[in-house]
Amino acid sequence: MCQPIIVSGIEVSDKIKQDIAQEVEAIKLRGGKIPHLAAVLVGNDGASQTYVNAKVKACELVGFGSSLVRLPETISETELLKEIERLNNNDNIDGFIVQLPLPKHIDEQKVTQAISPLKDVDGFHPVSLGKMVLDLPSFLPATPYGIVEMLRHYNIPTEGKHCVVIGRSHIVGSPMSILMARNSYPGNCTVTLTHSRTKNLKEITLQADILIVAIGKPEFLTADMVKDGATVIDVGIHRIEDATKKSGYRLIGDVKFDEVAPKCAFISPVPGGVGPMTIASLLKNTLLAVETHDYASQK
Ligand code: GUN
């Protein structure tokens, strides 16, 4: 039993947002282009609406321009691709995202690949991911980028550590495994990427110094799967009914926090952990997009 250090995404993201707001002020003073992020939301999924609204609100907070492009659930793939082309060609928009998941009749890969790599602030385009793998400057996918920044902020040791990632999604698990193995800080871990077909998962997680849990199953990671002194980062977010709350629900993660926390050196909570960091990283990428465009136009 120990008292873990709570890795607060609220604290770290607030600091990042303050820094970005200062940078926006500096851009204004020198008469530069104010960063502008657009978000495309297809359909009426409740969780997606919440996330996109939070992204737009964060833009306002730091002084970015923002646009929300709302499209009906029934939009055809062709029409959505046309909208993406319009955003690619709109010089006022520095970066944009298409909130996932998309309706079943739309091919997410096609949509992701239609976004200009210069505006791909989600970092999901093959060009962005390829650059990341090669250690070239690029837009890092927002959630893994946010986790890296949390580990850095709390000075969590990573070199030579065994990092076990649970979940191999294109958005989180897979890029996270690559970032933790990079020759940098945070990084230099020995990484095991586990997934739904992994055998003897508990044997593997018990060897982890750092556990990054992105499996999408509520309270999946239990205390018996965690070594004493481990660092646990919870990427999951799930709404469960709770009649004691005004909203009628509360949020939980992929980690059974109450029983896992006493075993940890560091643990990120849900809510208030990775979630706010994803948004802060998106803002960082949008600032980077403006700088990259400036550079490209000066050449
Ligand atoms: N859906 C869940 N997470 C994300 C994200 O980081 N970006 C986008 N575009 N959609 C998501």
Residues whose N, C-alpha, C, O or C-beta is under 5 A from the ligand:
A	BS01	GUN	I97 V98 Q99 L100 P101 D122 A142
